[in-house]
Amino acid sequence: MQDLPDIIEAPSPNFDERQLPVSIIVLHYTGMQDAESAIARLRDPEAKVSSHYVVAEDGTILRLVDEEKRAWHAGRSYWRGTTDINSASVGIEIVNPGHEFGYSPFPDEQIASVIQLVHAIKQRHAVTRGNIVGHSDIAPARKQDPGELFPWGKLARLRLALPRPTRGLIDPGWTDGGFLMALNRFGYDVGDQQAAVVAFQRRFRPELVDGMIDAESRMILLALLLPRPQGDD
């Protein structure tokens, strides 16, 4: 693992005090037309949003909020029983126009910095791989980021995210209701059932995000619920 690049301080006033220890890392895309607009909004007291870090396309890392403080990046969200995700997480905004403004692949230099940053935060707070998630995982009814183009496999190969299971897959034959129960057990809020399935597929089967509960989705989810999911990543 390479050394973490120098971090540029760009303080945001949008934070308050944590109520929980850090146990989650949430990855976002900025979803705005350019980096300058996104950074300005994250530092605007009127916007009432922020993140701990922003990673630019060239790999530059900005720190907006100290990790000891509660940044305002997750909104109404849920993961594995936690509802105050802002208190329990470190939020990383990755500069990308997102689905609204011409979603595009993430540059290698940017992902290299994301990997180094996630590694450092994971080590600092002993975050488990299963708690390194996307915004769409914690808020499936509202969010799509970082989206199906985000290279989760690169993080998984470094044990910085769960791998996509690819070996020893077995279809448990769950009903749709059984699948949703298992999805909730894994960590997702399934209040909006369709959105939860889409979010799961966006994360673990990005080549086909159709919201259909099929055999492949059941097999992947079952493998993820086992102690050691086996994947190529």
Buried (B, 14 or more C-beta within 10 A) or exposed (E): EEEBBEBEEBEBEBBEEBEBEBBBBBBBBBBBEEBEEBBEBBBBEEEEBBBBBBBBBEBBBBBBBEBEBBBBBBEEBBBBEBBBBBBBBBBBBBBBBBBEBEBEEBBEBBBBBBBBBBBBBBEEBEBEBBBBBBBBBBBBBEBBBBBBBBBBBBBBBBEBBBBBBBEEBEEBEBEEEEBBEBBBEBBBBBEEBEBBBBBBBBBBBBEEBEBEBBEBBBBBBBBBBEEEBEBEB
